[in-house]
Amino acid sequence: MISSNKTKGFTLVELLIVIVVIAILAAISIVAYNGVTQKARDRERESNARNIVNAAAIHKSDRDFWPDINDLASYTVVKLPPNLTDSTKVGSSISAGRDTYKFQLCKNNGFTSNKKEATGVRVEYLREESPNSGIQNMTAGTCR
């Protein structure tokens, strides 16, 4: 009988190659996942801003005047984000890292705090994704 001393299994080099390939694939998927989550957060902010503007427009058509922030807070036709700030009571900046929406009543080419004088509304929100990163806005009615 001829005996064979061959052992079954993988060599150390083969195992290292497999580990390196898995690590490369994991790194690629993590980078791709971060981009997807950033886009999703931006789309959510954009959708929330659109909902705020739509709620204000619906309020205007129902009651014949543009709503202030208190009117919108009690308005349940459209789901609004919980962190909507009134620009007349808060500074003019939106802080990065938080989903903050700044609500403004427009009057001709400026802004007003009097809802009976308002000619429209403007909502500002933060967008992180390039090329249009930074503060974006949506309007309804007559705003600059």
Secondary structure, DSSP 8 states (H G I E B T S, - for coil): --------S--HHHHHHHHHHHHHHHHHHHHHHHHHHHHHHHHHHHHHHHHHHHHHHHHHHHHSS---HHHHHT--SS---S-EEETTTS-S---TTS--EEEEEEETTEEES-TTT--EEEEEEEE-SSSS-EEEEEEEES--
